[in-house]
Amino acid sequence: MLPKDPMILLSYINTLLRDRYDSLDALCEDLDIEKAGLAAELAAPGFEYDPEQNRFR
């Protein structure tokens, strides 16, 4: 289950991207998360995925 707080979710996802996954697609596939839904949750407080840095900013 993913954290509900946007800042904790941001930290959690970015940690996974840094430590375990080489892309957002790989993370979402492995954890069975809808990519668009995750991106939308993090876009609400103003974060967007940067594929070159493999993190949300």
CYANA upper distance limits for C-alpha pairs under 8 A (distance plus 0.5 A):
  2 LEU  CA      9 LEU  CA      7.32
  3 PRO  CA      8 ILE  CA      6.80
  3 PRO  CA      9 LEU  CA      5.66
  3 PRO  CA     12 TYR  CA      8.37
  4 LYS  CA      8 ILE  CA      8.05
  4 LYS  CA      9 LEU  CA      7.06
  5 ASP  CA      9 LEU  CA      6.50
  6 PRO  CA     10 LEU  CA      6.49
  6 PRO  CA     41 GLU  CA      7.92
  6 PRO  CA     42 LEU  CA      7.01
  6 PRO  CA     45 PRO  CA      7.61
  7 MET  CA     11 SER  CA      6.75
  8 ILE  CA     12 TYR  CA      6.51
  9 LEU  CA     13 ILE  CA      6.51
  9 LEU  CA     42 LEU  CA      8.36
 10 LEU  CA     14 ASN  CA      6.51
 10 LEU  CA     42 LEU  CA      7.44
 10 LEU  CA     56 PHE  CA      7.52
 11 SER  CA     15 THR  CA      6.51
 12 TYR  CA     16 LEU  CA      6.83
 13 ILE  CA     17 LEU  CA      6.63
 13 ILE  CA     55 ARG  CA      8.49
 14 ASN  CA     18 ARG  CA      6.52
 14 ASN  CA     55 ARG  CA      5.92
 14 ASN  CA     56 PHE  CA      6.98
 15 THR  CA     19 ASP  CA      6.47
 16 LEU  CA     20 ARG  CA      5.84
 16 LEU  CA     21 TYR  CA      6.92
 16 LEU  CA     27 LEU  CA      8.17
 17 LEU  CA     21 TYR  CA      5.26
 17 LEU  CA     22 ASP  CA      6.95
 17 LEU  CA     23 SER  CA      7.22
 17 LEU  CA     24 LEU  CA      7.52
 17 LEU  CA     27 LEU  CA      7.58
 17 LEU  CA     54 ASN  CA      6.97
 17 LEU  CA     55 ARG  CA      6.97
 18 ARG  CA     22 ASP  CA      8.11
 18 ARG  CA     54 ASN  CA      7.85
 18 ARG  CA     55 ARG  CA      8.01
 21 TYR  CA     26 ALA  CA      6.63
 21 TYR  CA     27 LEU  CA      6.26
 22 ASP  CA     26 ALA  CA      7.31
 22 ASP  CA     27 LEU  CA      8.47
 22 ASP  CA     54 ASN  CA      7.46
 23 SER  CA     27 LEU  CA      6.97
 23 SER  CA     51 PRO  CA      7.61
 23 SER  CA     54 ASN  CA      6.48
 24 LEU  CA     28 CYS  CA      6.62
 24 LEU  CA     35 LYS  CA      8.06
 24 LEU  CA     51 PRO  CA      8.27
 24 LEU  CA     54 ASN  CA      7.61
 25 ASP  CA     29 GLU  CA      6.53
 25 ASP  CA     35 LYS  CA      7.59
 26 ALA  CA     30 ASP  CA      6.55
 27 LEU  CA     31 LEU  CA      6.56
 27 LEU  CA     33 ILE  CA      8.42
 28 CYS  CA     32 ASP  CA      6.00
 28 CYS  CA     33 ILE  CA      5.12
 28 CYS  CA     34 GLU  CA      6.85
 28 CYS  CA     35 LYS  CA      6.36
 29 GLU  CA     33 ILE  CA      7.04
 33 ILE  CA     37 GLY  CA      8.39
 33 ILE  CA     38 LEU  CA      7.75
 34 GLU  CA     38 LEU  CA      6.80
 35 LYS  CA     39 ALA  CA      6.58
 36 ALA  CA     40 ALA  CA      6.52
 37 GLY  CA     41 GLU  CA      6.68
 38 LEU  CA     42 LEU  CA      6.85
 39 ALA  CA     43 ALA  CA      6.39
 39 ALA  CA     48 GLU  CA      7.44
 39 ALA  CA     49 TYR  CA      7.81
 40 ALA  CA     44 ALA  CA      6.76
 41 GLU  CA     45 PRO  CA      8.31
 42 LEU  CA     46 GLY  CA      7.25
 42 LEU  CA     47 PHE  CA      5.81
 42 LEU  CA     48 GLU  CA      7.28
 42 LEU  CA     56 PHE  CA      8.49
 43 ALA  CA     47 PHE  CA      5.23
 43 ALA  CA     48 GLU  CA      6.21
 47 PHE  CA     56 PHE  CA      6.41
 47 PHE  CA     57 ARG  CA      5.65
 48 GLU  CA     56 PHE  CA      5.66
 48 GLU  CA     57 ARG  CA      6.10
 49 TYR  CA     54 ASN  CA      7.65
 49 TYR  CA     55 ARG  CA      6.16
 49 TYR  CA     56 PHE  CA      4.67
 49 TYR  CA     57 ARG  CA      6.88
 50 ASP  CA     54 ASN  CA      6.14
 50 ASP  CA     55 ARG  CA      6.02
 50 ASP  CA     56 PHE  CA      6.36
 50 ASP  CA     57 ARG  CA      7.39
 51 PRO  CA     55 ARG  CA      7.27
